[in-house]
Amino acid sequence: MPVWDDLVGQEKVSEQLAAAARDADALVTAVAADTPLPEASKMTHAWLFTGPPGSGRSTAARAFAAALQCVSPDRALGGVPGCGFCDGCHTSLVGTHADVQIVRTDLLSIGVKETRDLVRRAQLSPATGRWQVIVLEDADRLTEGAGNVLLKAVEEPAPRTVWLLCAPSIEDVLPTIRSRCRLLTLRTPPVDAVADILVRRDGIEPGVAAAAARATQGHIGRARRLATDPRARERRAAVLKLPLRVDDIGGCLKAAQELIDTASEDAKQLAEEVDVKETEDLKAALGAAQGGRMPRGTAGVMKELEDRQKRRRTRTQRDSLDLALIDLTGFYRDVLALQLGSRLAIANMEAEDILERLARGSSPEATLRRIDAIAACREALDRNVAPLLAVEAMTMALRAG
């Protein structure tokens, strides 16, 4: 199965990447054979993958990395890079290829230190593969200092190094970096295509897959989680009932607190799964005694790990809260569609009775103001406003309409 099959609803992007992979293969072959290089090539050393959440930015970057490292024996018979079954493709896709570095962060940002480590790696020649590939899945989380460090590497790359940057939009990347990258823009996958891949690859029942794809409006990752995790469905159902609970000030404050508590519980659950093992592994690596006593000089290392875990819990809480706000936005979008008599497909069919009740009880103008209030809450959270204050302000605005 070619690596491009992982890109759902991105036929145009797949064609562009496949053409670039063929040209990259021709470049490597020409250098190895000491023959003249192709005059016109679609291959370049830096790429920027943009698109809305769930469009498959990182999936496209990984597929391209696999195609660049493809060593299919069928090449001599006219095969094209990206077969999906050779050792180069397989190890690139699962993240174990020696010359493919996949970088993602579970923190709020990527700092200068981490970026300098990447730049140093990018200067190395490929160890076993055809290219040295750096996949930066969260390029939008680079700090300004980290972006400036990366700029130098993108400006003057090593001959066999390729940078694959992923971000929601070009505005999330420094202008000096994006101007040196080839831009690929992905679209939100069609709902039917997402449902189909859930059935084919995850073995999910067609009805459940269709409902999850429709509810998430084409977000592949969220659709898979919604279809496979009962707790995710329960949390989403609770969020969709929130508009009925903001009739008075007490209800607004209680609903806000419950949203925050749910997000905190998600962060706590992840911490219980990851933090304990991380801490124990580090203690063992530092040579902790049987009774738990740490060697001298290791307090700073342990403190650094604790700070990292704290930042990760903060991001997990914000991501969980943002997901709830996205679901709430989709809910009011459905209300607006009913109010305007739109033929747009309703995403939240399971809450149709609530949607119709709110559509009859308010005006389209009020619904738009509520959608704006949710957007303002998300923006406030991005600016590090205290989560409870931001969500309380939002629920009060939802009540006012």
matplotlib code that plots the C-alpha trace (Angstrom):
import matplotlib.pyplot as plt

x = [0.0, 1.6, 2.4, 0.1, -2.9, -2.6, -3.6, -7.3, -9.0, -5.7, -5.3, -3.7, -1.1, -0.4, 0.4, 2.8, 4.6, 4.9, 6.4, 8.9, 9.8, 10.5, 12.7, 14.5, 15.2, 16.6, 18.9, 20.3, 20.8, 22.5, 24.9, 25.7, 26.4, 28.3, 26.0, 24.5, 21.8, 18.2, 17.7, 14.2, 13.3, 10.2, 12.3, 13.5, 15.2, 12.4, 8.7, 5.8, 2.7, -0.3, -4.0, -6.7, -6.6, -7.3, -6.3, -3.3, -0.4, 2.0, 0.6, 1.6, 5.0, 5.7, 4.5, 6.9, 9.7, 9.0, 9.0, 12.3, 13.8, 12.1, 14.5, 11.9, 13.6, 11.0, 12.6, 14.7, 11.4, 9.8, 8.5, 8.1, 9.2, 6.8, 5.9, 4.9, 6.3, 10.1, 12.4, 12.9, 9.2, 8.2, 10.8, 10.1, 6.3, 6.7, 9.4, 12.5, 14.5, 18.0, 17.8, 14.2, 13.9, 10.2, 9.8, 6.7, 6.1, 3.7, 4.7, 3.5, 6.5, 9.7, 12.7, 16.1, 18.0, 15.8, 16.1, 19.9, 20.0, 17.9, 20.2, 23.3, 21.6, 20.6, 24.3, 25.0, 25.1, 22.6, 23.8, 21.9, 19.2, 19.1, 18.3, 18.5, 14.9, 13.7, 9.9, 8.9, 5.2, 4.7, 6.5, 3.9, 5.1, 8.6, 9.5, 10.9, 14.4, 14.0, 12.6, 15.7, 17.9, 16.1, 16.2, 20.0, 19.6, 16.9, 18.8, 22.0, 21.0, 23.3, 23.2, 21.2, 19.0, 15.3, 13.2, 9.4, 7.6, 4.0, 1.7, -2.0, -1.3, 1.6, 0.9, 2.0, 5.6, 8.1, 7.9, 11.7, 11.2, 8.1, 9.6, 12.3, 9.9, 7.7, 4.1, 1.6, -1.9, -4.1, -7.9, -10.3, -11.0, -14.6, -16.7, -17.4, -13.7, -13.0, -15.8, -14.5, -10.9, -12.2, -14.1, -11.2, -8.3, -9.7, -12.5, -15.1, -18.7, -20.0, -22.7, -20.4, -17.7, -20.2, -21.5, -18.0, -16.8, -19.9, -19.6, -16.0, -16.5, -13.6, -11.0, -9.5, -7.8, -10.8, -13.1, -11.1, -11.0, -14.7, -15.5, -13.2, -13.3, -16.5, -15.2, -14.7, -18.3, -19.5, -17.5, -18.8, -22.4, -21.9, -20.5, -23.5, -25.9, -24.1, -26.3, -29.3, -27.6, -26.8, -30.3, -29.1, -25.8, -25.5, -25.8, -23.2, -20.7, -21.3, -21.1, -17.7, -16.3, -17.3, -15.6, -12.4, -12.7, -13.1, -10.0, -8.0, -9.1, -7.8, -4.5, -4.3, -5.1, -2.3, 0.1, -0.7, 0.0, 3.2, 4.8, 5.4, 7.2, 9.2, 10.3, 11.2, 13.2, 15.2, 15.9, 17.2, 19.3, 20.8, 21.6, 19.2, 19.7, 17.3, 15.6, 15.0, 17.9, 19.2, 23.0, 24.4, 24.2, 21.0, 18.5, 18.6, 17.9, 14.9, 13.6, 13.9, 11.8, 9.2, 9.0, 8.6, 5.8, 4.0, 4.2, 2.8, -0.1, -0.9, -0.9, -3.0, -5.6, -5.7, -6.0, -8.8, -10.6, -10.0, -11.6, -14.7, -14.9, -14.6, -17.5, -19.5, -18.7, -20.0, -23.1, -24.0, -23.0, -25.8, -28.2, -27.4, -27.9, -31.4, -32.3, -31.3, -32.9, -29.5, -29.2, -25.8, -25.4, -26.0, -23.0, -24.7, -27.7, -27.8, -28.7, -31.3, -34.0, -31.9, -30.7, -34.3, -35.3, -32.5, -33.1, -36.7, -35.9, -33.3, -32.3, -29.5, -27.8, -27.8, -26.3, -23.5, -22.7, -22.5, -20.1, -18.0, -18.0, -16.5, -13.9, -13.0, -12.6, -10.2, -8.2, -8.1, -6.8, -4.1, -3.0, -2.7, -5.8, -6.8, -8.9, -11.7, -12.1, -12.1, -14.7, -16.9, -16.9, -17.9, -20.8, -22.1, -22.0, -23.8, -26.6, -26.8, -26.9]
y = [0.0, 3.3, 5.8, 8.3, 6.2, 7.6, 11.0, 11.2, 13.5, 15.2, 14.0, 17.2, 17.3, 13.6, 14.2, 17.1, 15.1, 12.0, 14.2, 15.7, 12.3, 11.1, 14.1, 13.6, 10.0, 11.1, 13.6, 11.0, 8.6, 11.2, 12.1, 8.4, 7.8, 11.1, 12.1, 15.6, 16.7, 17.1, 20.7, 21.2, 19.6, 19.7, 18.8, 21.4, 21.3, 22.9, 22.3, 23.9, 21.8, 23.9, 23.1, 23.1, 20.7, 17.2, 17.7, 15.4, 17.7, 15.4, 12.4, 14.1, 15.0, 11.4, 10.0, 12.3, 11.3, 7.7, 8.2, 10.0, 7.0, 4.4, 1.6, -0.5, -3.2, -2.5, 0.8, -0.8, -2.1, 1.3, 1.5, 4.9, 6.0, 5.5, 1.8, 1.6, -1.9, -1.6, -1.2, 2.5, 3.3, 1.1, 2.5, 6.1, 5.7, 4.1, 6.6, 4.3, 5.2, 6.4, 9.4, 10.5, 12.7, 13.3, 16.2, 16.9, 18.5, 17.9, 21.3, 24.8, 25.7, 24.5, 26.4, 27.4, 24.5, 21.8, 23.7, 23.9, 20.2, 19.8, 22.1, 20.2, 16.9, 18.5, 19.1, 15.4, 13.3, 10.4, 7.4, 4.7, 6.4, 8.5, 11.8, 13.4, 14.3, 16.5, 16.5, 19.3, 18.6, 21.6, 24.4, 26.9, 26.3, 27.5, 30.5, 33.6, 32.7, 29.1, 30.4, 32.5, 29.5, 27.5, 30.2, 29.8, 26.1, 26.6, 29.3, 27.2, 23.6, 20.6, 19.0, 15.9, 17.4, 18.1, 20.1, 19.3, 21.9, 21.5, 24.4, 25.3, 28.3, 30.3, 33.1, 30.7, 30.6, 33.4, 35.2, 34.7, 30.9, 30.5, 32.5, 29.8, 26.9, 25.3, 25.6, 22.8, 23.6, 20.7, 20.9, 19.4, 15.9, 15.1, 13.5, 10.4, 9.8, 10.0, 7.5, 5.2, 5.1, 4.5, 1.4, 0.1, 0.7, 0.6, -1.9, 0.5, -0.2, 1.9, 3.6, 4.5, 5.7, 7.9, 9.5, 10.2, 11.6, 13.8, 15.0, 16.0, 17.5, 15.7, 15.7, 12.3, 12.0, 13.3, 11.1, 8.0, 8.9, 9.6, 6.3, 4.2, 5.9, 5.8, 8.5, 10.9, 10.4, 11.0, 14.2, 15.4, 14.7, 16.7, 19.7, 19.6, 20.0, 23.1, 25.6, 24.4, 25.1, 28.8, 30.1, 31.9, 33.1, 30.1, 27.8, 29.7, 29.6, 25.9, 24.9, 26.8, 25.1, 21.7, 22.4, 23.3, 20.3, 17.9, 19.4, 19.1, 15.5, 14.7, 16.3, 14.4, 11.1, 11.6, 12.5, 9.3, 7.3, 9.0, 11.0, 8.1, 6.0, 9.0, 9.8, 6.2, 5.7, 8.9, 7.9, 4.5, 6.2, 8.5, 5.6, 6.1, 3.9, 1.1, 3.2, 6.0, 8.3, 10.3, 10.8, 14.2, 16.7, 15.2, 17.6, 20.0, 17.2, 16.0, 19.6, 20.1, 16.9, 18.2, 21.5, 19.7, 17.5, 20.6, 22.3, 19.2, 19.0, 22.7, 22.0, 18.9, 20.8, 23.6, 21.1, 19.3, 22.6, 23.8, 20.6, 21.2, 24.8, 23.4, 21.0, 23.9, 26.1, 23.2, 23.0, 26.7, 26.4, 23.8, 26.1, 28.9, 26.5, 25.6, 29.3, 30.3, 27.3, 26.2, 22.8, 22.4, 19.0, 19.0, 17.7, 17.0, 14.9, 13.2, 16.5, 17.5, 18.2, 20.6, 22.3, 22.9, 24.2, 26.7, 27.7, 28.5, 30.4, 32.8, 34.8, 34.2, 37.4, 36.1, 32.8, 34.6, 36.6, 33.3, 31.9, 35.0, 34.6, 31.1, 32.4, 35.1, 32.6, 30.5, 33.6, 34.6, 31.1, 31.5, 34.7, 32.8, 34.3, 32.3, 29.4, 29.7, 33.4, 33.0, 30.2, 32.0, 35.1, 32.9, 31.2, 34.5, 35.7, 32.6, 33.4, 37.0, 36.0]
z = [0.0, -1.1, 1.7, 0.1, 1.0, 4.5, 3.3, 3.4, 0.9, -0.1, -3.7, -5.0, -2.2, -2.7, -6.4, -5.5, -2.9, -5.2, -8.0, -5.5, -4.2, -7.8, -8.4, -5.0, -6.0, -9.4, -7.6, -5.3, -8.1, -10.2, -7.4, -6.7, -10.4, -10.9, -13.7, -14.5, -12.2, -13.5, -14.7, -13.4, -10.1, -7.9, -4.9, -2.4, 1.0, 3.1, 3.1, 5.1, 5.6, 6.6, 7.1, 9.7, 12.7, 11.6, 8.0, 8.3, 8.2, 10.2, 8.3, 5.0, 6.3, 7.5, 4.2, 2.3, 4.7, 4.0, 0.2, 0.5, 2.3, 0.1, -1.1, -2.9, -5.1, -7.8, -8.6, -11.3, -12.9, -13.0, -9.4, -7.8, -4.3, -1.5, -1.9, 1.8, 2.4, 2.1, 5.2, 4.5, 4.2, 7.2, 9.7, 8.6, 9.2, 12.6, 13.7, 14.0, 10.9, 11.8, 9.4, 10.1, 13.2, 14.2, 16.6, 18.5, 21.9, 24.7, 26.2, 25.4, 23.3, 21.7, 23.0, 21.8, 23.3, 21.6, 18.3, 18.4, 18.9, 15.8, 13.8, 14.8, 13.7, 10.4, 9.5, 9.6, 6.5, 6.3, 8.3, 6.4, 4.4, 1.3, 3.1, 6.5, 7.2, 10.1, 10.7, 13.0, 13.7, 16.0, 14.1, 15.3, 18.9, 18.2, 20.4, 18.6, 19.7, 18.5, 15.2, 14.6, 15.4, 12.8, 10.2, 9.7, 9.1, 6.6, 4.8, 4.5, 4.6, 4.3, 0.8, 1.8, 4.6, 4.2, 6.7, 6.9, 9.1, 10.1, 11.3, 11.2, 8.9, 7.4, 9.9, 12.7, 11.3, 11.1, 7.7, 7.2, 7.6, 5.5, 2.6, 2.3, 2.4, -0.3, 0.9, 0.8, 2.0, 3.1, 3.4, 5.8, 4.7, 3.5, 6.2, 4.0, 3.5, 7.2, 7.9, 5.3, 6.7, 10.2, 8.8, 6.7, 9.0, 12.5, 12.0, 13.4, 12.6, 9.7, 11.7, 14.6, 12.1, 10.2, 13.4, 14.7, 11.4, 11.2, 14.8, 14.3, 10.8, 9.2, 12.0, 11.6, 15.0, 17.0, 15.0, 15.8, 19.5, 19.6, 17.9, 20.1, 23.5, 25.5, 27.9, 25.0, 24.0, 27.5, 27.9, 24.5, 25.5, 28.7, 26.7, 24.3, 27.3, 28.5, 26.5, 28.5, 31.8, 31.5, 32.3, 35.4, 36.9, 39.2, 36.3, 34.3, 37.1, 37.8, 34.1, 33.9, 36.9, 35.6, 32.3, 34.1, 36.4, 33.4, 31.7, 34.9, 35.3, 31.8, 32.7, 36.0, 34.3, 31.7, 34.5, 36.4, 33.3, 32.3, 35.1, 37.5, 34.9, 33.8, 37.3, 38.1, 34.9, 35.6, 39.1, 37.9, 35.3, 37.9, 40.1, 42.9, 46.0, 46.9, 49.5, 47.1, 48.1, 45.2, 44.6, 45.2, 42.4, 40.9, 42.5, 39.5, 37.0, 39.0, 39.3, 35.6, 35.0, 37.5, 35.7, 32.4, 33.8, 35.2, 31.8, 30.1, 32.5, 31.7, 28.0, 28.4, 30.4, 27.8, 24.9, 26.6, 27.3, 23.8, 22.5, 24.5, 23.1, 19.6, 20.2, 21.6, 18.6, 16.3, 18.4, 17.9, 14.2, 13.9, 15.7, 13.3, 10.3, 11.6, 12.2, 8.7, 7.0, 5.7, 3.9, 5.6, 7.2, 10.9, 12.8, 16.2, 15.1, 18.5, 20.1, 17.4, 19.9, 21.9, 18.7, 17.6, 21.0, 21.0, 17.4, 18.1, 21.3, 19.9, 16.9, 14.4, 15.7, 19.2, 18.0, 16.2, 19.4, 21.3, 18.7, 19.0, 22.8, 22.5, 20.0, 22.5, 25.2, 23.1, 22.4, 26.0, 26.9, 24.3, 26.1, 29.4, 31.0, 34.0, 32.6, 35.1, 34.6, 30.8, 30.8, 33.3, 31.1, 28.2, 29.9, 31.0, 27.4, 26.3, 28.8, 27.6, 23.9]

ax = plt.figure().add_subplot(projection="3d")
ax.plot(x, y, z, "-o")
ax.set_aspect("equal")
plt.show()
